[in-house]
Amino acid sequence: MPTFGFQIIKMEISVFSDEYFMREALKEARMALDSDEVPVGAVIVCNDIIIARAHNLSERLTDATAHAEMQAFTAASDHLGSKFLDECTLYVTVEPCLMCAGAAFWTRIGRIVYGTADPKRGYSLCGTTVLHPATTVTKGILEEECARIMTTWFEQKRDRVV
């Protein structure tokens, strides 16, 4: 087939970016906000397919451990029929706390992508050795949007108290 002096370049374009999946986690965070839960949302992705969606349910379940990540780990493990999530990526709007990072270790999650840091309770305060050595981390995806939803929640809480 003649190319008439042009070079043919084959490109693959995927709509499935870190930003795409973080927007899905933000949808979950908004659901938490609407339910007066701490607005953290999470999705777990395997082979570009969302296999778990979750948001904080601590108030609704009266369970301090019902964080978005914990709910997502349970749903993803159930979906895959495995306790190990090494081929999966966790997208979460806020940096996981130490409890959730510990659970991430035990699931052997392949990758964690989070939006905004948690300077008071984030796992990185204790060092990255909390995570499984094979887990990679990407920070700051849609950071402003993820931080804004947390700020909105805290402002609403303050307004109710005043």
DSSP file with accessible surface (Angstrom, degrees, kcal/mol):
  #  RESIDUE AA STRUCTURE BP1 BP2  ACC     N-H-->O    O-->H-N    N-H-->O    O-->H-N    TCO  KAPPA ALPHA  PHI   PSI    X-CA   Y-CA   Z-CA
    1    1 A M              0   0  204      0, 0.0     2,-0.1     0, 0.0     0, 0.0   0.000 360.0 360.0 360.0 123.3    0.0    0.0    0.0
    2    2 A P        -     0   0   90      0, 0.0     0, 0.0     0, 0.0     0, 0.0  -0.399 360.0-165.1 -69.7 144.3    1.6    3.3   -1.0
    3    3 A T    >   -     0   0   66     -2,-0.1     3,-2.2     5,-0.0     0, 0.0   0.454  27.5-136.0-106.7  -4.7    2.2    5.9    1.7
    4    4 A F  T 3  S-     0   0  166      1,-0.3     3,-0.1     3,-0.0     0, 0.0   0.862  71.4 -52.8  53.1  38.4    2.8    8.8   -0.6
    5    5 A G  T 3  S+     0   0   79      1,-0.3     2,-0.4     0, 0.0    -1,-0.3   0.511 112.5 119.9  80.7   0.9    5.7   10.0    1.4
    6    6 A F    <   -     0   0  154     -3,-2.2     2,-0.5     0, 0.0    -1,-0.3  -0.790  62.0-128.9 -99.0 145.8    3.8   10.0    4.7
    7    7 A Q        -     0   0  165     -2,-0.4     2,-0.6    -3,-0.1    -3,-0.0  -0.787  19.1-137.8 -91.0 130.4    4.6    8.0    7.7
    8    8 A I        -     0   0  122     -2,-0.5     2,-0.5     2,-0.0    -5,-0.0  -0.807  20.5-169.2 -90.8 124.6    1.7    6.0    9.1
    9    9 A I        -     0   0  119     -2,-0.6     2,-0.5     2,-0.0    -2,-0.0  -0.966  11.1-150.1-118.0 126.4    1.6    6.0   12.8
   10   10 A K        -     0   0  188     -2,-0.5     2,-0.4     2,-0.0    -2,-0.0  -0.841  20.2-174.4 -95.6 125.4   -0.6    3.7   14.8
   11   11 A M        -     0   0  137     -2,-0.5     2,-0.5     2,-0.0    -2,-0.0  -0.956  17.5-151.4-122.0 140.5   -1.8    5.2   18.1
   12   12 A E        -     0   0  181     -2,-0.4     2,-0.5     2,-0.0    -2,-0.0  -0.950  14.6-167.6-106.7 128.0   -3.8    3.7   20.9
   13   13 A I        -     0   0  142     -2,-0.5     2,-0.4     2,-0.0    -2,-0.0  -0.966   1.4-167.8-116.8 130.7   -5.9    6.2   22.8
   14   14 A S        -     0   0   69     -2,-0.5    -2,-0.0     1,-0.1     0, 0.0  -0.960  20.6-159.5-119.5 134.9   -7.5    5.2   26.1
   15   15 A V  S    S+     0   0  102     -2,-0.4     2,-1.6     1,-0.1     5,-0.1   0.574  74.8  95.7 -80.7 -10.1  -10.1    7.1   28.0
   16   16 A F        +     0   0   81      4,-0.1     2,-0.2     3,-0.1    -1,-0.1  -0.586  53.8 146.6 -88.8  84.4   -9.1    5.2   31.1
   17   17 A S     >  -     0   0   48     -2,-1.6     4,-2.1     1,-0.1     5,-0.2  -0.593  65.7-100.4-107.9 172.1   -6.6    7.5   32.8
   18   18 A D  H  > S+     0   0   35      1,-0.2     4,-2.4     2,-0.2     5,-0.2   0.898 125.6  53.6 -59.2 -37.0   -5.9    8.2   36.4
   19   19 A E  H  > S+     0   0   82      2,-0.2     4,-2.2     1,-0.2    -1,-0.2   0.904 105.5  53.2 -65.2 -40.6   -8.1   11.3   36.1
   20   20 A Y  H  > S+     0   0   85      1,-0.2     4,-1.3     2,-0.2    -2,-0.2   0.951 113.4  41.7 -58.7 -50.6  -11.0    9.3   34.7
   21   21 A F  H  X S+     0   0    3     -4,-2.1     4,-1.9     1,-0.2    -1,-0.2   0.855 111.3  55.7 -71.1 -31.4  -10.9    6.8   37.6
   22   22 A M  H  X S+     0   0    0     -4,-2.4     4,-2.6    -5,-0.2    -1,-0.2   0.886 103.4  55.9 -67.7 -34.1  -10.4    9.5   40.2
   23   23 A R  H  X S+     0   0  114     -4,-2.2     4,-1.6     1,-0.2    -1,-0.2   0.886 106.0  51.5 -62.7 -35.3  -13.5   11.3   38.9
   24   24 A E  H  X S+     0   0   13     -4,-1.3     4,-1.4     2,-0.2    -2,-0.2   0.905 109.0  49.6 -66.8 -39.3  -15.3    8.0   39.6
   25   25 A A  H  X S+     0   0    0     -4,-1.9     4,-2.2     1,-0.2    -2,-0.2   0.889 106.8  56.3 -65.4 -36.9  -14.0    8.0   43.1
   26   26 A L  H  X S+     0   0    1     -4,-2.6     4,-2.4     1,-0.2    -1,-0.2   0.858 100.5  58.0 -63.5 -34.0  -15.1   11.6   43.5
   27   27 A K  H  X S+     0   0  103     -4,-1.6     4,-1.6     1,-0.2    -1,-0.2   0.913 107.6  47.5 -60.0 -41.0  -18.7   10.5   42.6
   28   28 A E  H  X S+     0   0   17     -4,-1.4     4,-2.0     2,-0.2    -2,-0.2   0.908 108.7  53.8 -66.7 -40.4  -18.5    8.2   45.6
   29   29 A A  H  X S+     0   0    0     -4,-2.2     4,-2.6     1,-0.2    -2,-0.2   0.893 106.5  52.6 -61.5 -38.4  -17.1   11.0   47.8
   30   30 A R  H  X S+     0   0  110     -4,-2.4     4,-2.6     1,-0.2    -1,-0.2   0.868 105.8  54.0 -65.6 -35.1  -20.1   13.1   46.8
   31   31 A M  H  X S+     0   0   91     -4,-1.6     4,-1.0     2,-0.2    -1,-0.2   0.907 109.4  48.1 -63.6 -40.6  -22.4   10.3   47.8
   32   32 A A  H ><>S+     0   0    0     -4,-2.0     5,-2.9     2,-0.2     3,-0.7   0.929 110.4  51.7 -63.7 -44.0  -20.8   10.2   51.2
   33   33 A L  H ><5S+     0   0   27     -4,-2.6     3,-1.8     1,-0.3    -2,-0.2   0.926 107.7  51.9 -57.8 -45.3  -21.1   14.0   51.5
   34   34 A D  H 3<5S+     0   0  136     -4,-2.6    -1,-0.3     1,-0.3    -2,-0.2   0.736 110.8  48.9 -64.1 -23.3  -24.8   13.8   50.7
   35   35 A S  T <<5S-     0   0   76     -4,-1.0    -1,-0.3    -3,-0.7    -2,-0.2   0.233 118.3-110.9 -99.2   9.6  -25.2   11.2   53.5
   36   36 A D  T < 5S+     0   0   57     -3,-1.8     2,-0.3     1,-0.2    -3,-0.2   0.815  75.3 134.0  61.8  33.2  -23.3   13.3   56.0
   37   37 A E  S   <S-     0   0    4     -5,-2.9    -1,-0.2    -6,-0.1    -2,-0.1  -0.721  76.1 -81.3-100.1 159.5  -20.3   10.9   56.0
   38   38 A V        -     0   0   46     -2,-0.3     2,-2.3     1,-0.1    18,-0.4  -0.478  57.0-117.3 -58.2 123.0  -16.7   12.0   55.8
   39   39 A P        +     0   0    0      0, 0.0     2,-0.5     0, 0.0   -10,-0.2  -0.390  63.6 137.1 -79.0  74.4  -16.6   12.5   52.0
   40   40 A V        -     0   0   11     -2,-2.3    16,-1.6   -12,-0.1     2,-0.3  -0.971  29.1-172.4-115.0 132.4  -14.0   10.0   50.9
   41   41 A G  E     -A   55   0A   0     -2,-0.5    52,-2.2    14,-0.2     2,-0.3  -0.910   2.9-175.3-124.5 153.2  -14.6    7.9   47.9
   42   42 A A  E     -AB  54  92A   0     12,-2.8    12,-2.6    -2,-0.3     2,-0.3  -0.995   9.8-174.8-146.1 147.5  -12.8    4.9   46.4
   43   43 A V  E     -AB  53  91A   0     48,-2.3    48,-3.1    -2,-0.3     2,-0.5  -0.978  15.7-145.9-135.2 149.9  -12.9    2.6   43.4
   44   44 A I  E     -AB  52  90A   0      8,-2.2     7,-2.8    -2,-0.3     8,-1.3  -0.978  17.4-162.6-117.1 132.2  -10.8   -0.4   42.6
   45   45 A V  E     -AB  50  89A   7     44,-2.7    44,-2.4    -2,-0.5     2,-0.4  -0.917  12.6-179.1-119.3 136.7   -9.8   -1.1   39.0
   46   46 A C  E >  S-AB  49  88A  16      3,-2.6     3,-1.3    -2,-0.4    42,-0.1  -0.987  78.4 -12.4-134.8 122.8   -8.6   -4.3   37.4
   47   47 A N  T 3  S-     0   0  133     40,-0.5    -1,-0.1    -2,-0.4     3,-0.1   0.899 129.0 -54.3  52.7  46.7   -7.8   -4.3   33.7
   48   48 A D  T 3  S+     0   0   81      1,-0.2     2,-0.4   -32,-0.0    -1,-0.3   0.665 116.3 114.0  63.7  20.5   -9.4   -0.9   33.1
   49   49 A I  E <   -A   46   0A 107     -3,-1.3    -3,-2.6   -33,-0.0     2,-0.6  -0.981  69.4-127.1-121.9 130.3  -12.7   -2.2   34.7
   50   50 A I  E     +A   45   0A  42     -2,-0.4    -5,-0.2    -5,-0.2     3,-0.1  -0.652  32.0 171.8 -74.7 117.4  -14.1   -0.8   38.0
   51   51 A I  E     +     0   0A  21     -7,-2.8     2,-0.3    -2,-0.6    -6,-0.2   0.525  64.0  27.2-104.9  -9.8  -14.7   -3.9   40.1
   52   52 A A  E     -A   44   0A   5     -8,-1.3    -8,-2.2    27,-0.0     2,-0.4  -0.980  56.7-174.3-153.1 140.8  -15.5   -2.1   43.3
   53   53 A R  E     +A   43   0A 106     -2,-0.3     2,-0.3   -10,-0.2   -10,-0.2  -0.992  20.5 154.4-131.1 140.8  -17.0    1.3   44.3
   54   54 A A  E     -A   42   0A   9    -12,-2.6   -12,-2.8    -2,-0.4     2,-0.3  -0.990  21.7-168.6-161.0 160.0  -17.3    2.6   47.9
   55   55 A H  E     -A   41   0A  22     -2,-0.3   -14,-0.2   -14,-0.2   -26,-0.1  -0.913  50.6 -64.9-143.1 168.1  -17.5    5.6   50.1
   56   56 A N        +     0   0   10    -16,-1.6    11,-0.2   -18,-0.4     4,-0.1  -0.293  44.9 171.6 -56.3 138.0  -17.3    6.0   53.9
   57   57 A L     >  +     0   0   30      9,-2.6     4,-2.8     6,-0.2     6,-0.3   0.063  37.5 119.9-132.1  20.2  -20.1    4.4   55.8
   58   58 A S  H  >>S+     0   0   22      8,-0.4     5,-1.7     1,-0.2     4,-0.6   0.879  80.5  41.7 -59.3 -41.2  -18.8    4.8   59.4
   59   59 A E  H >45S+     0   0  134      3,-0.2     3,-0.6     2,-0.2    -1,-0.2   0.948 116.4  47.2 -71.5 -48.3  -21.8    6.9   60.5
   60   60 A R  H 345S+     0   0  196      1,-0.2    -2,-0.2    -4,-0.1    -1,-0.2   0.890 123.4  33.5 -62.1 -40.5  -24.5    4.8   58.8
   61   61 A L  H 3<5S-     0   0   80     -4,-2.8    -1,-0.2     2,-0.2    -2,-0.2   0.462 100.8-130.3 -93.3  -1.1  -23.0    1.5   60.0
   62   62 A T  T <<5 +     0   0  132     -3,-0.6     2,-0.4    -4,-0.6    -3,-0.2   0.930  67.1 131.0  43.9  53.7  -21.8    2.9   63.3
   63   63 A D    > < -     0   0   62     -5,-1.7     3,-1.9    -6,-0.3    -1,-0.2  -0.947  52.8-157.3-139.2 110.5  -18.5    1.3   62.6
   64   64 A A  T 3  S+     0   0   83     -2,-0.4    -6,-0.1     1,-0.3    -1,-0.1   0.711  95.6  56.1 -62.7 -18.7  -15.3    3.3   62.9
   65   65 A T  T 3  S+     0   0   66      1,-0.2     2,-1.7    -7,-0.1    -1,-0.3   0.433  74.2 104.2 -93.2   2.6  -13.6    0.9   60.4
   66   66 A A    <   +     0   0    0     -3,-1.9    -9,-2.6     4,-0.1    -8,-0.4  -0.172  49.2 153.8 -83.0  47.9  -16.1    1.4   57.6
   67   67 A H     >  -     0   0   49     -2,-1.7     4,-2.4   -11,-0.2     5,-0.2  -0.350  58.8-108.4 -71.8 158.6  -13.8    3.6   55.6
   68   68 A A  H  > S+     0   0    0      1,-0.2     4,-2.5     2,-0.2     5,-0.2   0.896 118.9  50.7 -55.4 -44.1  -14.2    3.8   51.8
   69   69 A E  H  > S+     0   0    7      1,-0.2     4,-2.9     2,-0.2    -1,-0.2   0.911 109.2  50.2 -63.3 -42.5  -11.0    1.8   51.2
   70   70 A M  H  > S+     0   0   46      1,-0.2     4,-2.0     2,-0.2    -1,-0.2   0.915 112.0  47.8 -63.6 -41.8  -12.0   -1.0   53.6
   71   71 A Q  H  X S+     0   0   54     -4,-2.4     4,-2.2     1,-0.2    -1,-0.2   0.904 113.2  48.9 -63.7 -41.1  -15.4   -1.3   51.9
   72   72 A A  H  X S+     0   0    0     -4,-2.5     4,-2.9    -5,-0.2     5,-0.3   0.899 108.1  53.0 -68.0 -40.7  -13.7   -1.3   48.4
   73   73 A F  H  X S+     0   0   10     -4,-2.9     4,-2.6     2,-0.2     5,-0.2   0.932 110.9  47.7 -59.7 -44.3  -11.2   -4.0   49.4
   74   74 A T  H  X S+     0   0  101     -4,-2.0     4,-2.3     1,-0.2    -2,-0.2   0.937 114.2  45.9 -62.7 -46.1  -14.0   -6.3   50.6
   75   75 A A  H  X S+     0   0   41     -4,-2.2     4,-2.6     1,-0.2    -2,-0.2   0.911 114.2  47.9 -65.0 -41.7  -16.0   -5.7   47.5
   76   76 A A  H  X S+     0   0    0     -4,-2.9     4,-2.6     2,-0.2     5,-0.2   0.917 111.9  49.1 -67.2 -42.1  -13.1   -6.2   45.1
   77   77 A S  H  X>S+     0   0   26     -4,-2.6     4,-1.7    -5,-0.3     5,-1.6   0.910 112.4  48.7 -63.4 -40.4  -11.9   -9.4   46.9
   78   78 A D  H  <5S+     0   0  138     -4,-2.3    -2,-0.2    -5,-0.2    -1,-0.2   0.928 111.3  50.3 -63.2 -44.0  -15.5  -10.8   46.7
   79   79 A H  H  <5S+     0   0  119     -4,-2.6    -2,-0.2     1,-0.2    -1,-0.2   0.908 119.1  36.4 -61.0 -44.0  -15.7   -9.9   43.0
   80   80 A L  H  <5S-     0   0   71     -4,-2.6    -1,-0.2     2,-0.2    -2,-0.2   0.637 102.0-128.6 -84.8 -16.3  -12.3  -11.6   42.2
   81   81 A G  T  <5S+     0   0   71     -4,-1.7     2,-0.3     1,-0.2    -3,-0.2   0.833  76.1 100.5  69.0  32.6  -12.8  -14.5   44.6
   82   82 A S      < -     0   0   48     -5,-1.6    -1,-0.2    -6,-0.2    -2,-0.2  -0.998  69.8-143.2-148.8 145.0   -9.3  -13.7   46.1
   83   83 A K  S    S+     0   0  151     -2,-0.3     2,-0.4    -3,-0.1    -6,-0.1   0.635  85.4  81.9 -81.6 -11.8   -7.9  -11.9   49.1
   84   84 A F        +     0   0   58     -7,-0.1    24,-0.2     1,-0.1     3,-0.2  -0.802  50.0 179.4-100.2 134.5   -5.0  -10.6   46.9
   85   85 A L    >   +     0   0    0     22,-3.7     3,-2.1    -2,-0.4    25,-1.5  -0.174  33.4 135.0-121.2  37.1   -5.5   -7.6   44.7
   86   86 A D  T 3  S+     0   0   88      1,-0.3    -1,-0.1    23,-0.3    22,-0.1   0.716  73.5  50.6 -66.6 -18.2   -2.0   -7.4   43.3
   87   87 A E  T 3  S+     0   0  137     -3,-0.2   -40,-0.5    23,-0.1    -1,-0.3   0.273 102.1  87.0 -97.8  11.4   -3.3   -6.8   39.7
   88   88 A C  E <   -B   46   0A   2     -3,-2.1    23,-1.3   -42,-0.1    22,-0.9  -0.706  63.7-142.2-114.7 161.7   -5.6   -3.9   40.9
   89   89 A T  E     -Bc  45 111A  24    -44,-2.4   -44,-2.7    -2,-0.2     2,-0.6  -0.989  10.9-147.3-122.8 131.3   -5.4   -0.2   41.5
   90   90 A L  E     -Bc  44 112A   1     21,-2.7    23,-3.2    -2,-0.4     2,-0.5  -0.875  10.8-166.1 -94.8 122.7   -7.1    1.6   44.3
   91   91 A Y  E     +Bc  43 113A   9    -48,-3.1   -48,-2.3    -2,-0.6     2,-0.4  -0.965  16.7 169.9-106.2 122.8   -8.2    5.1   43.5
   92   92 A V  E     -Bc  42 114A   0     21,-2.5    23,-1.5    -2,-0.5   -50,-0.2  -0.996  36.9-137.3-139.6 140.1   -9.1    7.1   46.6
   93   93 A T  E    S+     0   0A   0    -52,-2.2    23,-2.3    -2,-0.4     2,-0.4   0.773  89.9  37.0 -70.3 -27.3   -9.9   10.8   47.0
   94   94 A V  E    S- c   0 116A   8    -53,-0.3    23,-0.2    21,-0.2     3,-0.1  -0.966  99.8 -90.8-127.2 144.7   -7.9   11.2   50.2
   95   95 A E        -     0   0    4     21,-2.7    26,-0.1    -2,-0.4    -2,-0.1  -0.212  55.6-104.0 -49.7 131.1   -4.6    9.6   51.3
   96   96 A P        -     0   0    2      0, 0.0    27,-2.9     0, 0.0    28,-0.3  -0.252  31.4-122.6 -61.1 146.5   -5.3    6.4   53.2
   97   97 A C  B  >  -E  122   0B  23     25,-0.3     4,-2.6    26,-0.1     5,-0.2  -0.231  36.3 -92.6 -75.8 176.9   -5.0    6.4   57.0
   98   98 A L  H  > S+     0   0   85     23,-0.7     4,-2.4     1,-0.2     5,-0.2   0.896 126.2  53.2 -62.3 -39.4   -2.8    3.9   58.7
   99   99 A M  H  > S+     0   0   68      1,-0.2     4,-2.1     2,-0.2    -1,-0.2   0.946 112.6  43.5 -60.9 -47.0   -5.6    1.4   59.1
  100  100 A C  H  > S+     0   0    1      1,-0.2     4,-2.5     2,-0.2    -2,-0.2   0.861 111.8  53.4 -69.8 -34.3   -6.4    1.4   55.4
  101  101 A A  H  X S+     0   0    0     -4,-2.6     4,-2.2     2,-0.2    -1,-0.2   0.900 108.2  51.5 -65.2 -38.5   -2.7    1.3   54.4
  102  102 A G  H  X S+     0   0   22     -4,-2.4     4,-1.9     2,-0.2    -2,-0.2   0.923 110.5  47.6 -63.3 -42.2   -2.3   -1.8   56.6
  103  103 A A  H  X S+     0   0   19     -4,-2.1     4,-2.0     1,-0.2    -2,-0.2   0.904 108.6  55.1 -64.8 -38.4   -5.3   -3.4   54.9
  104  104 A A  H  X>S+     0   0    1     -4,-2.5     5,-1.5     1,-0.2     4,-1.0   0.894 105.4  54.0 -60.3 -39.3   -3.8   -2.4   51.5
  105  105 A F  H ><5S+     0   0   62     -4,-2.2     3,-0.8     1,-0.2    -1,-0.2   0.951 109.0  47.0 -57.5 -49.5   -0.6   -4.2   52.6
  106  106 A W  H 3<5S+     0   0  189     -4,-1.9    -1,-0.2     1,-0.3    -2,-0.2   0.804 112.3  49.1 -69.1 -27.5   -2.5   -7.4   53.4
  107  107 A T  H 3<5S-     0   0   13     -4,-2.0   -22,-3.7    -5,-0.2    -1,-0.3   0.647 101.5-136.8 -81.2 -13.6   -4.4   -7.3   50.1
  108  108 A R  T <<5 -     0   0  115     -4,-1.0    -3,-0.2    -3,-0.8    -2,-0.1   0.837  27.2-163.3  59.6  35.0   -1.1   -6.7   48.2
  109  109 A I      < -     0   0    0     -5,-1.5   -23,-0.3     1,-0.1    -1,-0.2  -0.206  14.7-139.5 -50.9 137.0   -2.8   -4.0   46.1
  110  110 A G  S    S+     0   0   19    -25,-1.5    26,-2.0   -22,-0.9     2,-0.3   0.859  75.5   5.5 -71.4 -35.1   -0.7   -3.3   43.1
  111  111 A R  E     -cd  89 136A  57    -23,-1.3   -21,-2.7    24,-0.2     2,-0.4  -0.998  55.6-156.0-153.0 143.8   -1.1    0.4   43.0
  112  112 A I  E     -cd  90 137A   0     24,-2.7    26,-2.4    -2,-0.3     2,-0.5  -0.993  10.7-175.1-122.1 130.6   -2.6    3.2   45.1
  113  113 A V  E     +cd  91 138A   0    -23,-3.2   -21,-2.5    -2,-0.4     2,-0.3  -0.995  11.4 179.8-122.9 122.7   -3.6    6.5   43.5
  114  114 A Y  E     -cd  92 139A   7     24,-2.3    27,-1.5    -2,-0.5    26,-0.7  -0.914  24.5-148.0-128.0 158.2   -4.9    9.2   45.8
  115  115 A G  E    S+     0   0A   0    -23,-1.5    25,-0.5    -2,-0.3     2,-0.3   0.972  75.2  13.8 -83.2 -70.1   -6.1   12.8   45.3
  116  116 A T  E    S-c   94   0A  20    -23,-2.3   -21,-2.7    26,-0.1    -1,-0.2  -0.848  75.4-114.2-116.6 148.3   -5.2   14.9   48.3
  117  117 A A        -     0   0   47     -2,-0.3     3,-0.1   -23,-0.2    -1,-0.0  -0.340  15.0-139.8 -72.1 157.0   -2.8   14.3   51.2
  118  118 A D     >  -     0   0   39    -22,-0.1     4,-2.4     1,-0.1     7,-0.2  -0.868  17.9-175.1-116.9  93.5   -4.1   13.9   54.8
  119  119 A P  T  4 S+     0   0  106      0, 0.0    -1,-0.1     0, 0.0    -2,-0.0   0.657  81.0  43.4 -68.7 -12.3   -1.5   15.8   56.9
  120  120 A K  T  4 S+     0   0  164     -3,-0.1    -2,-0.0     1,-0.0    -3,-0.0   0.787 134.1   7.2 -99.7 -34.4   -3.1   14.7   60.2
  121  121 A R  T  4 S+     0   0  173     -3,-0.1   -23,-0.7   -26,-0.1     2,-0.0   0.333  86.9 130.3-134.2   6.8   -3.9   11.0   59.7
  122  122 A G  B ><  -E   97   0B   3     -4,-2.4     3,-1.7   -25,-0.2     4,-0.3  -0.320  63.7-121.2 -67.7 149.1   -2.4    9.9   56.4
  123  123 A Y  G >  S+     0   0    2    -27,-2.9     3,-2.2     1,-0.3     4,-0.3   0.779 105.3  73.8 -60.7 -27.6   -0.3    6.8   56.3
  124  124 A S  G >  S+     0   0   49      1,-0.3     3,-1.0   -28,-0.3    -1,-0.3   0.721  79.8  73.4 -66.2 -15.4    2.8    8.7   55.0
  125  125 A L  G <  S+     0   0  107     -3,-1.7    -1,-0.3     1,-0.3    -2,-0.2   0.795 102.4  43.0 -62.3 -26.5    3.2   10.2   58.5
  126  126 A C  G <  S-     0   0   75     -3,-2.2    -1,-0.3    -4,-0.3    -2,-0.2   0.391 125.8 -98.5 -98.3  -1.7    4.5    6.8   59.5
  127  127 A G    X   -     0   0   29     -3,-1.0     3,-1.1    -4,-0.3    -1,-0.3  -0.019  32.8 -86.0  98.1 155.8    6.6    6.2   56.4
  128  128 A T  G >  S+     0   0   93      1,-0.2     3,-1.5     2,-0.1    -1,-0.1   0.560 107.1  89.2 -78.4  -5.5    5.9    4.3   53.2
  129  129 A T  G 3  S+     0   0  128      1,-0.3    -1,-0.2    -3,-0.2    -2,-0.1   0.607  71.1  77.9 -68.3  -6.0    7.1    1.0   54.7
  130  130 A V  G <  S+     0   0   32     -3,-1.1    -1,-0.3    -7,-0.1    -2,-0.1   0.850  86.0  72.3 -68.3 -32.5    3.5    0.5   55.9
  131  131 A L  S <  S-     0   0   10     -3,-1.5   -29,-0.1    -4,-0.1   -26,-0.1  -0.400 102.2 -87.7 -82.5 160.0    2.6   -0.5   52.3
  132  132 A H    >   -     0   0   45    -31,-0.2     3,-1.9     1,-0.1    -1,-0.1  -0.371  39.3-119.3 -61.5 141.8    3.5   -3.8   50.6
  133  133 A P  T 3  S+     0   0  117      0, 0.0    -1,-0.1     0, 0.0    -2,-0.1   0.776 113.2  53.7 -59.2 -23.7    6.9   -3.5   48.9
  134  134 A A  T 3  S+     0   0   70      2,-0.1     2,-0.3   -23,-0.0    -2,-0.1   0.572  86.3 103.2 -87.2  -8.4    5.3   -4.2   45.5
  135  135 A T    <   -     0   0   16     -3,-1.9     2,-0.3   -24,-0.1   -24,-0.2  -0.602  56.9-157.9 -78.7 130.0    2.7   -1.5   45.9
  136  136 A T  E     -d  111   0A  80    -26,-2.0   -24,-2.7    -2,-0.3     2,-0.4  -0.779   6.3-148.7-103.9 154.9    3.4    1.7   43.9
  137  137 A V  E     -d  112   0A  47     -2,-0.3     2,-0.4   -26,-0.2   -24,-0.2  -0.976  13.2-171.8-129.4 136.3    1.8    5.1   44.8
  138  138 A T  E     -d  113   0A  42    -26,-2.4   -24,-2.3    -2,-0.4     2,-0.3  -0.998  18.1-166.1-123.1 129.8    0.8    8.0   42.7
  139  139 A K  E     +d  114   0A 132     -2,-0.4   -24,-0.2   -26,-0.2   -23,-0.1  -0.789  54.2  32.2-115.1 158.3   -0.3   11.2   44.5
  140  140 A G    >   +     0   0   29    -26,-0.7     3,-1.3   -25,-0.5     2,-0.5   0.626  60.7 158.8  80.8  18.2   -2.1   14.4   43.7
  141  141 A I  T 3  S-     0   0   21    -27,-1.5    -1,-0.2     1,-0.3     5,-0.1  -0.633  85.0 -13.3 -77.6 121.4   -4.5   13.3   41.0
  142  142 A L  T 3> S+     0   0   31     -2,-0.5     4,-2.4     3,-0.1    -1,-0.3   0.869  90.4 167.0  51.4  41.8   -7.3   15.9   40.8
  143  143 A E  H <>  +     0   0   99     -3,-1.3     4,-2.7     1,-0.2     5,-0.2   0.871  65.4  51.5 -55.2 -45.3   -5.9   17.1   44.1
  144  144 A E  H  > S+     0   0  154      1,-0.2     4,-2.6     2,-0.2    -1,-0.2   0.920 111.9  46.1 -63.4 -43.3   -7.8   20.4   44.2
  145  145 A E  H  > S+     0   0   57      2,-0.2     4,-1.7     1,-0.2    -1,-0.2   0.908 114.0  48.8 -64.8 -41.4  -11.2   18.8   43.6
  146  146 A C  H  X S+     0   0    0     -4,-2.4     4,-1.2     1,-0.2    -2,-0.2   0.900 114.3  45.4 -66.6 -39.1  -10.5   16.1   46.2
  147  147 A A  H  X S+     0   0   30     -4,-2.7     4,-2.6    -5,-0.2    -2,-0.2   0.897 108.4  58.0 -69.3 -38.9   -9.4   18.7   48.8
  148  148 A R  H  X S+     0   0  139     -4,-2.6     4,-2.8    -5,-0.2    -2,-0.2   0.885 102.5  52.3 -61.9 -40.1  -12.4   20.9   48.0
  149  149 A I  H  X S+     0   0   14     -4,-1.7     4,-1.9     2,-0.2    -1,-0.2   0.903 111.2  47.8 -67.1 -34.0  -14.9   18.3   48.9
  150  150 A M  H  X S+     0   0   28     -4,-1.2     4,-2.4     2,-0.2    -2,-0.2   0.938 111.8  49.8 -68.8 -43.5  -13.3   17.7   52.2
  151  151 A T  H  X S+     0   0   67     -4,-2.6     4,-2.7     1,-0.2    -2,-0.2   0.912 108.8  53.1 -60.1 -43.3  -13.2   21.5   52.9
  152  152 A T  H  X S+     0   0   45     -4,-2.8     4,-2.5     1,-0.2    -1,-0.2   0.922 109.0  49.4 -58.0 -45.5  -16.9   21.7   52.0
  153  153 A W  H  X S+     0   0   28     -4,-1.9     4,-2.2     1,-0.2    -2,-0.2   0.936 111.9  47.1 -61.8 -47.5  -17.7   19.0   54.5
  154  154 A F  H  X S+     0   0   97     -4,-2.4     4,-2.4     1,-0.2    -1,-0.2   0.893 111.4  51.9 -63.9 -37.7  -15.7   20.6   57.3
  155  155 A E  H  X S+     0   0   92     -4,-2.7     4,-2.6     1,-0.2    -1,-0.2   0.917 109.3  50.2 -63.4 -41.9  -17.3   24.0   56.5
  156  156 A Q  H  X S+     0   0   68     -4,-2.5     4,-1.6     1,-0.2    -2,-0.2   0.904 110.3  50.2 -62.3 -39.8  -20.8   22.4   56.7
  157  157 A K  H  X S+     0   0   65     -4,-2.2     4,-1.3     2,-0.2    -2,-0.2   0.923 111.6  47.4 -63.8 -44.8  -19.9   20.9   60.0
  158  158 A R  H  X S+     0   0  140     -4,-2.4     4,-2.1     1,-0.2     3,-0.3   0.905 108.9  54.8 -63.3 -41.3  -18.7   24.2   61.4
  159  159 A D  H  < S+     0   0  118     -4,-2.6    -1,-0.2     1,-0.2    -2,-0.2   0.847 106.5  51.4 -62.3 -35.1  -21.8   26.0   60.2
  160  160 A R  H  < S+     0   0  142     -4,-1.6    -1,-0.2     1,-0.2    -2,-0.2   0.817 110.5  49.0 -71.4 -30.2  -24.1   23.6   62.0
  161  161 A V  H  <        0   0  126     -4,-1.3    -2,-0.2    -3,-0.3    -1,-0.2   0.865 360.0 360.0 -76.8 -37.0  -22.2   24.1   65.3
  162  162 A V     <        0   0  154     -4,-2.1    -3,-0.0    -5,-0.1    -4,-0.0  -0.091 360.0 360.0 -72.4 360.0  -22.3   27.9   65.1
